[in-house]
Amino acid sequence: MVHWIDDQEPLPPATAAFGPDTDLPGLVAAGGHVTPRRLEEAYRQGIFPWYSAGQPVLWWSPDPRMVLHTAEFRLSTSLRKTLRRFIRTPGCELRFDSAFEQVIQACAHTPREGQDGTWIVPAMVRAYAAWHRAGRVHSVETWVDGELVGGLYFVNIGRMCFGESMFARRTDASKIALAGFVAACRARGIGIVDCQQNTGHLASLGGREITRGDFLAHLTRTVGAAAPAEWSYDESAWGLLWPPAADTEADAAPRDPA
């Protein structure tokens, strides 16, 4: 039976989620509202909201859990060349937190293959925007000639990050933002980014599944630590993604940098 909660009742533990042989594997509870206070409670326990318009709020903790170990980020030769061109091209910028609401709205309205509608419903947008103003949620943005062409947003608690959603309006724009995010995580000693659920795209970039137990153990070690003092673009962080010798390689023929 689904565990229904109201706004005053705490969430059940992640381990109370429905098992793999049920109709709702990973569901922890339903009900209540999405607010910064509830999100803080949920993420610290390895739980997140995911539901569609017309549904109650559904709270999930899947097993296994898809994560990206930042040291295992898969930087292909073509993406590395794209990044190097982007860094060197005037008018191309990577920014943090300069247009959060534009990013989350773009993520909400970007069509996804195999998905009808979006889980980033207006109530979610309002809650994460408020959580952003409180300093918990951040955006990474790809800009070309003053135009926002791609990006992502993520949650940061302690030394743990939770990737939420990405969008791209030009080729590789979201991958550029993701690479910049991974570099920033490495520079700040963040070893794992929660990706929540398995997708082929994440797997191609180095994401892999771990058990819920291992994920919760990692949370216990990281969410109570001091969070990074700031999130900002630092060009030197790119050197954490590829060896300096790689910069001596010849660039491929120029193309659209984003």
C-alpha angles and dihedrals in degrees: 000000000000114000107233119203137186127212093271097049119086120239117261114248118277089248089067090070120124112270130245094264094058132087092251107039111189097015111138103175146331134224141040125082134289108249133152090254093053092043090053090052093046100046093048087059097044094257128126137180120249123164142126134244111289094025128103116252107282120203119207142189109174125202117240100034125211113230138166116224101211091219088058097052106139109229108186121208091249093050091048090053090047090052093048091051091047093051092050099043117097112238094028113114140169113209137179123218098347095119109014097153092049089053097049091045090050090050090050094052101039111109113239124207110250094011127107108203127339139284089213092086121174093266089055091049091052094047096047091044089054090046088050090055087052089056101251101103126054139183131219112204136196112210130186119186092339094311123118103231103166146346150139140231130224143180121237123197117166109315093337128095129195118201113217115177143333137205136188133196093178133038113286094357093126092044090054090053091047092050090050090049092050091049090051091049092051091049089054097046096253109147104179133041117196111232094177100210136032120258130167090237093057092044090054089057094050103275118144140174126260129180120271088242092057091045093051091047090054090049091053090055097046116030094068093054123098112278120233111279092234146355115224141138116274115177091205090065090073087074088069090067100052136015117265090243089066090069090067092063117105115261120242120247110296119263139158101320095213 
